[in-house]
Amino acid sequence: MSTIEMDAVAMIKLDITNNWTGRNELPFELVAERVLEMESEGQVGPLTVTFGKPTFIEGMDWACVFKMSAMGREHVSPARGVDSLHAMQMAIETVGKQLAGMGRSHRITLNGGEDLGFSTGQPAAAAAKCPVAGMSLST
């Protein structure tokens, strides 16, 4: 295999829903994946959530494409961020919100548990010390 073939990044077709990019496809280089269990109408199977490497869209913002696949269906959408980390955070948060919505109609678990491990935008508890400078954060 040539170097060009090894470095090629696959393009993935985006759903029309929530596609703010104005493009039909974006590069999709897998960076993370989680496999959940989903029960729907008596059927049980995997619900796979994958995240692509964030990409910059010239003249716009950063996009992090995520894909949710289950029971023969697939949803592919870009989350938007001001930088690559923000785009990835928004993708994780968006997946958390979508899974919460899906949970009203389907039973979704991670290793049998209800905590799916995705952010839902809730603030974390404040740390007592700054992890960078090591100083107290209390006033």
C-alpha positions in Angstrom: 0.0 0.0 0.0 1.4 3.4 -0.9 1.8 6.3 1.6 -1.0 8.2 -0.1 -3.4 5.3 0.4 -2.5 4.9 4.0 -3.0 8.6 4.7 -6.3 8.9 2.9 -9.2 9.9 5.2 -12.6 8.5 4.4 -15.4 10.9 3.8 -18.8 10.3 5.5 -22.2 11.5 4.2 -24.0 13.7 6.7 -27.7 13.6 7.5 -29.6 16.7 6.5 -30.9 17.2 10.1 -28.6 19.5 12.1 -26.1 19.9 9.2 -24.9 23.5 9.6 -21.9 23.0 7.4 -23.5 23.4 4.0 -21.7 20.3 2.8 -22.9 16.8 2.0 -19.8 15.0 3.3 -16.9 15.6 5.8 -13.8 13.7 6.5 -14.3 11.0 9.2 -11.2 9.7 11.0 -12.3 7.6 13.9 -10.9 8.8 17.3 -13.3 7.2 19.8 -16.1 4.7 20.0 -18.5 3.4 22.6 -20.8 0.4 22.3 -24.0 0.6 24.3 -26.9 -1.9 24.6 -30.3 -0.9 23.3 -33.7 -2.6 23.7 -36.4 -1.5 21.4 -39.8 -3.2 20.8 -38.5 -6.6 22.2 -35.3 -6.5 20.1 -31.9 -6.1 21.8 -28.7 -5.1 20.1 -25.7 -2.8 20.1 -25.9 1.0 19.8 -22.6 2.1 18.6 -21.5 5.7 19.0 -18.4 6.9 17.1 -16.6 10.2 17.1 -14.4 11.5 14.3 -11.4 13.8 14.5 -12.5 17.4 14.5 -11.9 19.3 11.3 -11.8 23.0 10.5 -14.3 24.3 7.9 -12.9 27.3 6.2 -14.9 30.5 6.8 -17.0 28.8 9.5 -16.0 26.9 12.7 -14.7 23.5 13.7 -16.8 20.4 13.2 -16.7 17.1 15.1 -18.7 14.4 13.2 -20.4 11.8 15.4 -22.3 8.7 14.2 -24.9 6.7 16.1 -25.7 3.2 14.6 -28.3 0.7 15.9 -30.6 -1.9 14.4 -29.8 -1.2 10.8 -30.1 2.6 11.1 -27.5 5.3 11.2 -27.4 9.0 12.2 -24.4 11.1 11.2 -24.2 14.7 12.3 -21.5 17.4 12.8 -21.3 19.2 16.2 -20.0 22.8 16.0 -17.3 24.4 18.1 -15.0 27.5 18.2 -11.9 25.2 18.3 -11.3 21.5 17.9 -11.7 20.7 21.6 -14.9 22.6 21.8 -16.3 20.8 18.8 -15.5 17.4 20.4 -17.1 18.5 23.7 -20.2 19.6 21.9 -20.3 16.3 20.0 -20.1 14.4 23.3 -22.8 16.7 24.9 -25.1 16.4 21.9 -24.8 12.6 22.0 -25.7 12.7 25.7 -28.8 14.7 25.0 -29.9 12.6 22.1 -29.4 9.4 24.1 -31.4 10.9 27.0 -34.2 11.6 24.5 -34.0 8.2 23.0 -34.1 6.7 26.5 -37.8 7.8 26.8 -38.7 5.2 24.1 -35.9 2.6 24.4 -33.9 1.0 27.2 -30.2 2.0 26.7 -27.5 0.8 29.0 -23.7 0.6 29.2 -22.5 -2.7 30.5 -25.9 -3.2 32.1 -25.9 0.1 33.9 -28.0 3.3 33.4 -25.0 5.7 33.4 -24.0 5.9 29.7 -21.0 8.1 30.5 -21.9 11.1 28.2 -22.0 14.7 29.4 -25.4 16.3 29.6 -24.1 19.8 30.3 -24.3 19.5 34.1 -21.5 21.4 35.9 -18.9 19.3 37.7 -18.0 19.8 41.3 -15.4 22.5 41.8 -11.9 21.4 42.7 -10.3 22.6 45.9 -6.9 23.2 44.3 -5.9 24.4 40.9 -4.5 21.3 39.0 -2.0 23.5 37.1 -0.5 25.8 39.7 -1.3 23.7 42.8 -2.7 26.7 44.7 -6.0 26.8 46.6 -9.0 28.0 44.7 -10.9 29.0 47.8 -11.3 32.7 48.6 
